[in-house]
Structures are given as C-alpha cells and as structure tokens.
Amino acid sequence: MASHFSTHCHLPSFSSSNHFPFSSSSSISLHHFSKSSLGAVLSETNDKQEIRCRAISKPRTQEYSDIFQGSLATLKFREINVEDDIEEEQDIGVFVANEIKKRVDTIKSILGSMEDGEITVSAYDTAWVALIEDVHGSGAPQFPSSLEWIAKNQHPDGSWGDKELFSAHDRIINTLACVIALKSWHMHPEKCEKGMTFFKENLNQLQNENVEHMPIGFEVAFPSLLDMARGLNIEVPDNSPILNKIFAMRNVKLTRIPKAMMHKVPTSLLHSLEGMSGLDWKELLKLQSQDGSFLFSPSSTAFALMQTKDQNCHNYLNKVVKRFNGGVPNVYPVDLFEHIWVVDRLERLGISQYFQQEIKDCLNYVHRYWTEKGICWARNSNVQDIDDTAMGFRLLRLHGYQVSADVFKNFERNGEFFCFTGQTTQAVTGMFNLYRATQVMFPGEKILEHGKHFSAKFLRDKRAANELVDKWIIMKNLAEEVAYALDVPWYASLPRVETRFYIDQYGGESDVWIGKTLYRMAYVNNNNYLELAKLDYNNCQTLHLIEWGRIQKWYSESRLGEFGLNRRTLLLAYFLAAASIFEPEKSHVRLAWAKTSVLLETITSYVSDAEMRKDFMKKFSDCINRRDYSMGWRLNRNRIGHGLAEALVATIDQISWDILVSHGHEIGYHMHRSWEKWLSSWHREGDKCEGQAELLAQIINLCDGHWISEDQVFDPQYQSLLQLTNTLCNRLRCHQKDKVSDTATIITYPTTNTTS
C-alpha cells in the first residue's frame, strides 16, 4: 500500500480497436492497465498529496475497500477552461463524441428490434424437426428445409454443434441427432459416415468434461437417441463406464418427478418429452403452452407432433422453422430472458444512461407478463424459474414497479430454494441472481431474508471449494462476479467501481449459454455493448481528471487553504460527488455539489465561535447585491475582498452564472436564499445545526433544473422527510467524526508514550 500521493489519479483505462488517436504528448492521456482492479490510498505529506493507483490481478475482500475510483460523465468540451492544448482537447472531444454516438445508434437499433429473442440454431432440435413425416401422409418430410439446414451445417471434422467452442457433450448429442435424421430419410450417407466417425472417436471425451456443463436434459435425451440409432442399424456402443453413468443419471432425474405428477401439473420435464416413453398424450396436451409448444422446446414439440398430429404443435413449429430458415433453436421464444438480461448488462456496464427509453420499454414488457408465481424465459408460461424471476424482480423493483417478494415462496421448500421442481443440481447463477434480488429487500420481507442467507451460504461454500462453475452458461469470469457481490455490500458499491470490474468480467460475444445444446444470445452478449462501455469509461476518466483540475484551480483562487482546508478534504468532497452523480450531462451538478460540500466544511471548521459566526454573517450580507443575483458579483468583482464570505458569494454567483449561460435557468436568487436559510440556522445553533443535507439537496436540485414550489416546501410529508434526512445525515457525520477522533487517539497514543 502506497503512502504518498500526487493530485492526479489515473485509473485503469481500456484499449480497443478504433479508439483514441492519442500521441504520447497529448495533454489528455489514457493510461492503460491490464489488470482488473485498482487500489488507491490517501495520505498527506508536507502539503503535497498524491493518488497512487496499483493494479491487482485478483481482488480479495480487503482490497475492495481500498478502491478510490471516481467517474465523470461526458462533460461538454465547450465548458472546459484549460489553458494548454485547448484545441487538441476539443478535437479529441469531437472524436470521442462521434465514436460514442455511432455505438449508441447501433445499440439503439438492436434494442428497437427485439421481439421473441435473437438466438442461435440448435442442430439437435433441428434434427428432431427434420424427422417429422408429412402430417397428410405422403411419406415425405414435413420440413424439408430442416434437412437442408443439417446438410449445409456439418463441420469439417464431421460434427455438428457450436462452431466456436468445442464441448464434447454438445458435439456428441448434436452429431448423433443429425446422423439419425439424415439416415432416417436415406440422405447424404457420406455425411452420416463422417459424423459417426467423429462420434466414436470423441464419445469417451464426455468423461473428461465438467458435469455442470452437461446440456439440459442430456441424461434423458441421449439414451433415447442411442435407442433410435440402434433401430436404424447405426452402430453405437451398448455400454461403457460413461454410458452407464449417464443411464444412472437418467434414472435419478425421472424418479424426481413421478409420471403421474408430470401428467397433472406443468413441470420442467415438458421441455424434454422426446427422451421419454409411456406418455399419456391426452393428459399432456392439456399442459400445452399457449403458443402450441411444449414448454417452448422445438424438439419436445416435434416429438409431440409425431405422436399426436396436433395442429397447434404444427403451427408452432412451422412458425419457428420459417423464422430461422429451416433450423430451429433449442428454445423459443426467449423474449423475457432477452429483455431482462439486456437491461442488466447495460446497467452493469455503466451505459444505461444512453438508453433510458429503451430500458423503460423493456421493463414495461417484462412487467406486463409478471405473475404472482414468477416468470420464466418466455411469456405466458405455466412453468416458472427462480433465475428469470429473481433477475426480473430486482430490475422491476429498482425501477419503481410494484412487485411482491412473496413470489419467492414458490421456490422455497423446507428451508431450501430451488430453480425448478425436481432439479438434480443447483445452478450457481440461479443462486447468484437470487442473492442479487435480496439486495433490494424491504424491511420485514422474511422470504428474502431467508433467500439471502441461503444463497450467500451456497455461493460462499462453492467459492471455498473452487466450484464456481455454472450449468447454464460458460462465461468469462463468474468467480469474480460472485466475489464482488459477496465482498462488497450493495449499499457501498459505487456505480463506477462496479462498472470498472464488470467491464473486465463481461465476456461479450464469447459467453455461451447451455440449454439442450450450446447456444448464443446475440442481443445479451454483444461486443458493441463492451466497446461502448470502454469508450464511455475512458471518456469519463479523462473528463474526471479535467474537472479535478478545475476544482483545484477554484480551490487556489478562493484561497481556501488559508482557512484550514487541505487538498485531501477537497479530493474527498469531489470524489463523493463524482461517485454519486457520474452521468455525462451532470458536470454542473457534480461541481456544484463538490464546491458546496467544501465550503460547508471550511465554514464550519474555520468559523468556530458565536462572535466569528456573527461577523461572518455580516460579511456575507454585505457581499450580496440584492438587486441582481446573477450579475452583481461580476459587476463588482474587483471590490470584493478575499475573505471566506467573499469566496462563498463568488462561488454561488459563479455557479448560478454558469447555469444561466449553459442551461438558461436563473437560480441565483434561490441559491442565495438556500444559503441564507442554512447560515441563519447555523448562526443560532452552531455545531448542532442539522441543515447541511437539506442545503446540498437544494443546490443539487436547483442546478439540475428541479424546482420545489412553496406548496411542496410546506407540505407536512415533505417537512417530515426533510427533518428525518437532516437528522440522519447529521448523526452520520458526527459518528464519522467520532471514528476519526478515536482513530487519531489510537495512532498517537504509542508515540506520546515512547521514551526509548
């Protein structure tokens, strides 16, 4: 841990293609770090401060508390008053703004085109669809385009499956299904032979893979495919250690949900009917989804159509086959899943401010299909899961929608939480999203208290065992996502800090989801989001440094150091403002907050007794030109002295002038009134004054264009809230001062008693 700082802090930035054309001599430099986090410490040595940042590879719990990371949103470059290299800064500002706009427009186009979900095709499910005979009895394939898709999408090694990531489970089940489909219609014997060569050579690789990455329902579907292959005289093994293990897993899965139950109530087994025998289709058709599918599974629905010739099954498959040009995904639609996860990714990447209307539209859509039992990945489902429900609940509540925590009672039994009834293993991401949902619990919501305890213990146990591997997604850095959630309390997690970590954790288009086969969600995992996040973060960081320079210049010109204010206090005040209000367009609000906070600290610390307070009030009143609040100081600038009261009036007037010029709002009168009210209370009560929080809130609202009418000010509810806020903030401030005082006593005690 470093003990020496300068007044400039360069936080980790990001490099990407088509980024910033900066030379090494540029006055706005982006310092690139390759690691995922940073630590920073404040210290003071002979009136010189530094902020020194250090990169660390894997953050540990204690290191999160060392993070000193601010963020600034896009500052309008016309507002930057920097003496050197102003033209270069303007050029860079235009370039960055254009690059950001390009990516924002691209993403807006993506968000505006969301429908039932953008998802990749599954060869396994397509093979099941290709097996269907013409429902009119001609003996031809019902969906010949599905056979064409299979023929065109075999990999050079003879397999079918995800072409970017090799997974033995995925390639084996896709390949065997496609060979069966082609063999059934006596098509492409050379492709069948090549596929079976791959199958035999790679079957034993199943035992080398992580069981968590086994596709959903594999233990039920794969044995069924083996039986079908034997029926077509395709040579497959009868038994082997890995096959015996799979058969045992199938038996466990099928006993968890008795057939009698699965015929009466909707369960997750509806998603995998193609792997089962002895089904009562008369009863099962009563559990069919509204869109004609069986739990939105093309393969399960294809099997149902073969057995029942049901027109609703046919309509569903016909629609999906046309949508994907012959192929079908492993699940469809995935509309709720896509809408929810897109919003989560945009928010965690720190770019949601560019897409407020699109996010509102997404959440309105999710809320439209929300039920008291929860939701699943698709609308109008009779089966719900804790993963989609937890993520949806969290986002809806954060955005002000009324959702009851009682929904989680549907996923709890005997003190344990589950995703689906009858599940054989617990998903890490399901419990991770449950834990995140509990972060927004209200007092008294016992079910969420239980959920927090259960999910936190589950995640900590998995982390301790080094088993943070998920069964639903293969992602870049799940372990660090979980570590951040567990180690950094949500109420202490600053938006820009979370963004800095998540940019490193987000895998973009390399993340792969696990369904019946591997699949990708182009609108959820998108490199455009990542590139915009990097651009935005780097831009914010650069502007952060520029604003920090402006704050220091104001500090020097106001001579606040002469009144006992050090640069460490200045830096902390600015950091709190920047960490809380980081949006690009909020520069004036952020600076006003920081300056107001600094002036409050200076005044209350320097003006220490009743006589000094009286003198300060007189000077403040003398400095005010009551005839023109916005122009008075500028017209009389040379006649105002350099005292603390003069610095206060000058700052008030400068802030109000900047707002008038940039936004057309005249706030000078209201700012002076707000300060006068606080000063009067402070004059009477001294240290007991509780109005600092109220003053800060008023300044922030004024600078942000939020006006509070006289009627609102005197409303009893408003007054009650105001009193509670002032009291709470004052107590927290006093508590913090007591902690600092106690720490100082502990530190100095050994020094005063050391004689040898």
SULGI-V229417 format. One record per residue. N is the residue number from 1. RES is the residue in one small letter. SS is DSSP state (H for helix, E for strand, L for the rest). PHI is phi as a letter, one per 20 degrees, with the letter a starting at -180 (none if undefined). OMEGA is omega in whole degrees, -180 to 180 (* if undefined). Layout:
# SULGI-V229417
n->{N	N}
res->{RES	RES}
ss->{SS	SS}
phi->{PHI	PHI}
omega->{OMEGA	OMEGA}
This chain:
# SULGI-V229417
n->{1	2	3	4	5	6	7	8	9	10	11	12	13	14	15	16	17	18	19	20	21	22	23	24	25	26	27	28	29	30	31	32	33	34	35	36	37	38	39	40	41	42	43	44	45	46	47	48	49	50	51	52	53	54	55	56	57	58	59	60	61	62	63	64	65	66	67	68	69	70	71	72	73	74	75	76	77	78	79	80	81	82	83	84	85	86	87	88	89	90	91	92	93	94	95	96	97	98	99	100	101	102	103	104	105	106	107	108	109	110	111	112	113	114	115	116	117	118	119	120	121	122	123	124	125	126	127	128	129	130	131	132	133	134	135	136	137	138	139	140	141	142	143	144	145	146	147	148	149	150	151	152	153	154	155	156	157	158	159	160	161	162	163	164	165	166	167	168	169	170	171	172	173	174	175	176	177	178	179	180	181	182	183	184	185	186	187	188	189	190	191	192	193	194	195	196	197	198	199	200	201	202	203	204	205	206	207	208	209	210	211	212	213	214	215	216	217	218	219	220	221	222	223	224	225	226	227	228	229	230	231	232	233	234	235	236	237	238	239	240	241	242	243	244	245	246	247	248	249	250	251	252	253	254	255	256	257	258	259	260	261	262	263	264	265	266	267	268	269	270	271	272	273	274	275	276	277	278	279	280	281	282	283	284	285	286	287	288	289	290	291	292	293	294	295	296	297	298	299	300	301	302	303	304	305	306	307	308	309	310	311	312	313	314	315	316	317	318	319	320	321	322	323	324	325	326	327	328	329	330	331	332	333	334	335	336	337	338	339	340	341	342	343	344	345	346	347	348	349	350	351	352	353	354	355	356	357	358	359	360	361	362	363	364	365	366	367	368	369	370	371	372	373	374	375	376	377	378	379	380	381	382	383	384	385	386	387	388	389	390	391	392	393	394	395	396	397	398	399	400	401	402	403	404	405	406	407	408	409	410	411	412	413	414	415	416	417	418	419	420	421	422	423	424	425	426	427	428	429	430	431	432	433	434	435	436	437	438	439	440	441	442	443	444	445	446	447	448	449	450	451	452	453	454	455	456	457	458	459	460	461	462	463	464	465	466	467	468	469	470	471	472	473	474	475	476	477	478	479	480	481	482	483	484	485	486	487	488	489	490	491	492	493	494	495	496	497	498	499	500	501	502	503	504	505	506	507	508	509	510	511	512	513	514	515	516	517	518	519	520	521	522	523	524	525	526	527	528	529	530	531	532	533	534	535	536	537	538	539	540	541	542	543	544	545	546	547	548	549	550	551	552	553	554	555	556	557	558	559	560	561	562	563	564	565	566	567	568	569	570	571	572	573	574	575	576	577	578	579	580	581	582	583	584	585	586	587	588	589	590	591	592	593	594	595	596	597	598	599	600	601	602	603	604	605	606	607	608	609	610	611	612	613	614	615	616	617	618	619	620	621	622	623	624	625	626	627	628	629	630	631	632	633	634	635	636	637	638	639	640	641	642	643	644	645	646	647	648	649	650	651	652	653	654	655	656	657	658	659	660	661	662	663	664	665	666	667	668	669	670	671	672	673	674	675	676	677	678	679	680	681	682	683	684	685	686	687	688	689	690	691	692	693	694	695	696	697	698	699	700	701	702	703	704	705	706	707	708	709	710	711	712	713	714	715	716	717	718	719	720	721	722	723	724	725	726	727	728	729	730	731	732	733	734	735	736	737	738	739	740	741	742	743	744	745	746	747	748	749	750	751	752	753	754	755	756}
res->{m	a	s	h	f	s	t	h	c	h	l	p	s	f	s	s	s	n	h	f	p	f	s	s	s	s	s	i	s	l	h	h	f	s	k	s	s	l	g	a	v	l	s	e	t	n	d	k	q	e	i	r	c	r	a	i	s	k	p	r	t	q	e	y	s	d	i	f	q	g	s	l	a	t	l	k	f	r	e	i	n	v	e	d	d	i	e	e	e	q	d	i	g	v	f	v	a	n	e	i	k	k	r	v	d	t	i	k	s	i	l	g	s	m	e	d	g	e	i	t	v	s	a	y	d	t	a	w	v	a	l	i	e	d	v	h	g	s	g	a	p	q	f	p	s	s	l	e	w	i	a	k	n	q	h	p	d	g	s	w	g	d	k	e	l	f	s	a	h	d	r	i	i	n	t	l	a	c	v	i	a	l	k	s	w	h	m	h	p	e	k	c	e	k	g	m	t	f	f	k	e	n	l	n	q	l	q	n	e	n	v	e	h	m	p	i	g	f	e	v	a	f	p	s	l	l	d	m	a	r	g	l	n	i	e	v	p	d	n	s	p	i	l	n	k	i	f	a	m	r	n	v	k	l	t	r	i	p	k	a	m	m	h	k	v	p	t	s	l	l	h	s	l	e	g	m	s	g	l	d	w	k	e	l	l	k	l	q	s	q	d	g	s	f	l	f	s	p	s	s	t	a	f	a	l	m	q	t	k	d	q	n	c	h	n	y	l	n	k	v	v	k	r	f	n	g	g	v	p	n	v	y	p	v	d	l	f	e	h	i	w	v	v	d	r	l	e	r	l	g	i	s	q	y	f	q	q	e	i	k	d	c	l	n	y	v	h	r	y	w	t	e	k	g	i	c	w	a	r	n	s	n	v	q	d	i	d	d	t	a	m	g	f	r	l	l	r	l	h	g	y	q	v	s	a	d	v	f	k	n	f	e	r	n	g	e	f	f	c	f	t	g	q	t	t	q	a	v	t	g	m	f	n	l	y	r	a	t	q	v	m	f	p	g	e	k	i	l	e	h	g	k	h	f	s	a	k	f	l	r	d	k	r	a	a	n	e	l	v	d	k	w	i	i	m	k	n	l	a	e	e	v	a	y	a	l	d	v	p	w	y	a	s	l	p	r	v	e	t	r	f	y	i	d	q	y	g	g	e	s	d	v	w	i	g	k	t	l	y	r	m	a	y	v	n	n	n	n	y	l	e	l	a	k	l	d	y	n	n	c	q	t	l	h	l	i	e	w	g	r	i	q	k	w	y	s	e	s	r	l	g	e	f	g	l	n	r	r	t	l	l	l	a	y	f	l	a	a	a	s	i	f	e	p	e	k	s	h	v	r	l	a	w	a	k	t	s	v	l	l	e	t	i	t	s	y	v	s	d	a	e	m	r	k	d	f	m	k	k	f	s	d	c	i	n	r	r	d	y	s	m	g	w	r	l	n	r	n	r	i	g	h	g	l	a	e	a	l	v	a	t	i	d	q	i	s	w	d	i	l	v	s	h	g	h	e	i	g	y	h	m	h	r	s	w	e	k	w	l	s	s	w	h	r	e	g	d	k	c	e	g	q	a	e	l	l	a	q	i	i	n	l	c	d	g	h	w	i	s	e	d	q	v	f	d	p	q	y	q	s	l	l	q	l	t	n	t	l	c	n	r	l	r	c	h	q	k	d	k	v	s	d	t	a	t	i	i	t	y	p	t	t	n	t	t	s}
ss->{L	L	L	L	L	L	L	L	L	L	L	L	E	L	L	L	L	L	L	L	L	L	L	L	L	L	L	L	L	L	L	E	L	L	L	L	E	E	E	E	E	L	L	L	E	L	L	E	L	L	L	E	E	E	E	E	L	L	L	L	H	H	H	H	L	L	L	L	L	L	L	L	L	L	L	L	H	H	H	L	L	L	L	L	L	H	H	H	H	H	H	H	H	H	H	H	H	H	H	H	H	H	H	H	H	H	H	H	H	H	H	H	L	L	L	L	L	L	E	L	L	L	H	H	H	H	H	H	H	H	L	L	E	L	L	L	L	L	L	L	E	L	L	H	H	H	H	H	H	H	H	H	L	L	L	L	L	L	L	L	L	L	L	L	L	L	L	H	H	H	H	H	H	H	H	H	H	H	H	H	H	H	H	H	L	L	L	L	H	H	H	H	H	H	H	H	H	H	H	H	H	H	H	H	H	H	H	H	L	L	H	H	H	L	L	L	L	H	H	H	H	H	H	H	H	H	H	H	H	H	H	L	L	L	L	L	L	L	L	L	H	H	H	H	H	H	H	H	H	H	H	H	H	H	H	H	L	L	H	H	H	H	L	L	L	L	L	H	H	H	H	H	H	H	H	L	L	L	L	L	H	H	H	H	H	H	H	L	L	L	L	L	L	E	L	L	E	H	H	H	H	H	H	H	H	H	H	H	L	L	H	H	H	H	H	H	H	H	H	H	H	H	H	L	L	L	L	L	L	L	L	L	L	L	H	H	H	H	H	H	H	H	H	H	H	H	H	H	L	L	L	H	H	H	H	H	H	H	H	H	H	H	H	H	H	H	H	H	L	L	L	L	L	L	L	L	L	L	L	L	L	L	L	L	L	H	H	H	H	H	H	H	H	H	H	H	H	H	L	L	L	L	L	L	H	H	H	H	H	H	H	E	E	L	L	E	E	L	L	L	L	L	L	L	L	L	L	H	H	H	H	H	H	H	H	H	H	H	L	L	L	L	L	L	L	H	H	H	H	H	H	H	H	H	H	H	H	H	H	H	H	H	H	H	L	L	L	L	L	L	L	L	E	E	L	L	L	H	H	H	H	H	H	H	H	H	H	L	L	H	H	H	L	L	H	H	H	H	H	H	H	H	H	H	H	L	L	H	H	H	L	E	E	E	L	L	L	E	E	L	E	L	L	L	L	L	H	H	H	H	H	H	H	H	H	H	H	H	H	H	H	H	H	H	H	H	H	H	H	H	H	H	H	H	H	H	H	L	L	H	H	H	H	L	L	L	H	H	H	H	H	H	H	H	H	H	H	H	H	H	L	L	L	H	H	H	H	H	H	H	H	H	H	H	H	H	H	H	H	H	H	H	H	H	H	H	L	L	L	H	H	H	H	H	H	H	H	H	H	H	H	H	H	L	L	L	L	L	L	L	L	H	H	H	H	L	H	H	H	L	L	L	L	H	H	H	H	H	H	H	H	H	H	H	H	H	H	H	H	H	H	H	H	L	L	L	L	H	H	H	H	H	H	H	H	H	H	H	H	H	H	H	H	H	H	H	H	H	L	L	L	H	H	H	H	H	H	H	H	H	H	H	H	L	L	L	L	L	L	H	H	H	H	L	L	H	H	H	H	H	H	H	H	H	H	H	H	H	H	H	H	H	H	H	H	H	H	H	H	H	H	H	H	H	H	H	H	H	H	H	H	H	L	L	L	L}
phi->{none	f	c	c	c	d	e	c	c	d	e	g	d	c	d	b	f	l	e	e	e	e	e	f	e	f	f	d	d	d	e	e	d	e	e	e	b	b	c	b	c	d	b	c	c	l	m	d	d	c	d	d	d	c	e	c	e	c	f	d	g	f	f	f	f	e	f	c	c	e	b	c	e	f	e	f	f	f	e	f	d	d	f	e	l	f	f	f	f	f	f	f	f	f	f	f	f	f	f	f	f	g	f	f	f	f	f	g	f	f	f	f	d	f	c	e	o	e	b	f	f	d	f	f	f	f	f	f	f	f	f	f	e	g	f	e	n	f	n	e	f	f	c	f	f	f	f	f	f	f	f	e	d	f	f	g	e	n	e	c	q	f	e	e	c	e	c	g	g	f	f	f	f	f	f	f	f	f	f	f	f	f	f	f	d	l	d	l	g	f	f	f	f	f	f	f	f	f	g	f	f	d	g	f	f	g	f	e	e	f	f	f	e	f	g	f	m	g	f	e	f	f	g	f	f	f	f	f	f	f	f	d	m	e	f	c	f	e	b	a	g	f	f	f	f	f	f	f	f	f	f	f	f	f	e	f	c	g	g	f	f	f	e	d	c	f	c	f	f	f	f	c	f	f	e	c	c	m	e	e	f	f	f	f	f	f	d	f	f	g	e	n	e	d	l	m	d	g	f	f	f	f	f	f	f	f	e	c	l	f	f	f	f	f	f	f	f	f	f	f	f	f	f	d	l	o	e	b	f	f	b	a	f	c	f	f	g	f	f	f	f	f	f	g	f	f	f	f	e	m	c	f	f	e	c	f	f	f	f	f	f	f	f	f	f	f	f	f	d	f	c	f	e	o	c	c	f	c	f	l	e	e	d	d	c	f	f	f	f	f	f	f	g	f	f	f	f	f	e	n	e	e	c	e	f	f	g	f	f	f	c	c	b	l	n	d	d	c	e	c	f	n	f	e	c	e	e	f	f	f	f	f	f	f	f	f	f	f	f	d	f	e	g	n	e	f	f	f	f	f	f	f	f	f	f	f	f	g	f	f	f	f	f	f	e	l	c	e	c	d	e	d	b	d	c	f	b	f	g	f	f	f	f	f	f	f	e	d	g	g	f	d	e	f	g	f	f	f	f	g	f	f	g	f	e	f	e	m	f	e	f	c	e	d	d	f	c	f	b	c	d	f	e	e	d	c	f	f	f	f	f	f	f	f	g	f	f	f	f	f	f	f	f	g	f	f	f	f	f	f	f	f	f	f	g	f	f	e	l	f	f	f	d	n	e	e	f	f	f	g	f	f	f	f	f	f	f	f	f	e	c	d	f	g	e	d	g	f	f	f	f	f	f	f	f	f	f	f	f	f	f	f	f	f	e	e	e	e	c	f	f	f	f	f	f	f	f	f	f	f	f	f	f	e	e	f	e	b	f	e	d	g	f	f	f	d	g	f	e	e	e	d	e	f	f	f	f	f	f	f	f	g	f	f	f	f	f	f	f	f	f	e	c	m	d	e	d	g	g	f	f	f	f	f	f	f	f	f	f	f	f	f	f	f	d	m	f	e	f	d	e	f	f	f	f	f	f	f	f	f	f	f	f	e	n	d	d	d	f	f	f	f	f	e	f	g	f	f	f	f	f	f	f	f	f	f	f	f	f	f	f	f	f	f	f	f	f	f	f	f	f	f	f	f	f	f	f	e	g	f	f	f	d	e	c	d}
omega->{-178	-179	-176	-175	167	-176	173	180	176	-180	-176	177	-176	174	177	-179	178	-179	-171	179	-175	170	-179	-179	-178	-179	174	-176	175	-177	-172	176	-176	-176	-167	-178	-178	173	178	-176	177	172	-176	-180	176	175	176	180	172	166	179	-179	177	179	177	-173	-179	-176	174	-173	-176	-176	178	-177	-180	-174	173	-171	177	175	176	177	-173	177	178	-172	177	-179	-175	-179	-179	-173	-175	171	-176	-180	179	179	179	178	179	179	178	-180	-179	180	179	179	178	-179	179	-177	177	179	178	-178	176	177	177	-177	-180	-178	-179	176	-178	175	176	-172	-178	-178	176	178	-180	-179	178	179	178	178	-180	-179	-174	175	178	-176	179	172	180	-178	178	177	176	-178	-179	179	178	175	178	179	-180	-178	-176	-170	173	179	180	-180	178	-176	168	179	-180	-173	-177	-176	178	172	-177	180	-178	-178	-178	-176	177	-176	-180	-180	-179	177	179	-179	-180	-179	-179	-179	177	-178	172	180	180	177	177	-179	180	179	-179	174	176	-178	-177	-177	-173	-177	-177	178	178	-176	-179	-175	179	-177	179	-179	176	-179	-180	178	-179	-176	177	-174	-174	176	178	177	179	178	179	179	179	179	178	-179	172	-175	176	-179	176	178	177	180	-178	178	178	178	179	179	179	178	178	-179	178	-178	-175	180	-179	177	-179	-179	179	180	-176	176	-175	-178	179	176	-180	179	175	-180	-174	-177	-176	180	-172	178	176	-176	177	-173	177	179	-177	180	176	-178	-179	179	-177	-177	178	-178	168	-178	171	179	177	-179	178	180	177	178	179	179	177	-174	-169	-173	-178	-176	180	175	-180	-180	179	-177	180	179	-177	179	178	-179	-175	173	177	177	173	176	-179	178	-180	2	175	-172	-180	177	-177	-178	-178	-175	176	179	180	-179	180	-179	-178	176	175	-178	-176	-178	179	-170	-175	-179	-180	178	177	179	179	-176	173	179	180	-178	179	-177	178	178	179	175	-177	-180	168	-174	-177	-179	174	-179	175	177	-180	177	-175	-177	178	-180	-179	180	178	179	-178	-177	180	180	179	-178	170	178	179	177	-176	177	180	179	-177	175	178	-176	-179	177	179	176	-180	178	-179	177	178	171	177	180	-179	178	180	179	179	-178	176	178	177	180	172	179	179	178	-179	178	-178	178	173	178	177	179	-173	-178	178	174	177	179	178	-180	-177	-176	179	179	179	-178	179	177	178	179	-180	-180	-178	-177	179	177	-173	-180	-178	-179	171	-171	-171	-172	179	-177	-179	174	180	-180	180	-179	-179	-170	-180	179	-175	-178	179	-178	-180	-175	-177	177	178	179	-179	178	-174	176	176	-175	-176	-176	-178	-174	179	178	-177	179	-179	173	170	172	175	178	-178	180	-171	-179	177	-179	-170	-179	176	177	-177	-180	177	179	179	178	-178	-179	179	178	178	-178	178	-180	174	-180	179	179	178	176	179	178	179	178	177	179	-179	-178	179	179	-179	176	179	-179	171	-180	178	-176	178	178	177	-179	-180	179	180	179	-180	179	-177	-180	-177	179	-173	-175	-176	-173	-173	-177	-178	178	-179	-179	178	177	-177	-178	178	179	179	-179	177	180	-179	-177	-177	180	-174	-179	-162	-178	-174	-180	178	178	179	179	180	180	-180	180	179	180	-180	-177	-173	171	-172	-179	-178	-175	-175	-175	-172	-177	-178	-179	-177	-171	-175	-177	178	-176	-175	178	-178	178	179	178	179	-179	179	-179	177	-177	180	178	-178	177	179	179	179	-177	-173	-174	176	179	175	-177	-175	-179	-177	177	178	178	180	178	179	179	-180	-179	179	178	179	178	-179	-168	-179	-177	-179	-179	-177	-171	-176	180	179	180	179	-180	180	179	179	-180	180	-177	-179	176	178	-177	178	-178	179	180	180	-178	-176	175	-177	180	179	-180	179	179	180	-180	179	-180	179	-179	-179	-179	179	178	177	179	179	178	180	178	178	178	179	179	179	179	180	179	-179	-177	-175	-175	-179	-177	-176	-178	-179	-179	-177	*}
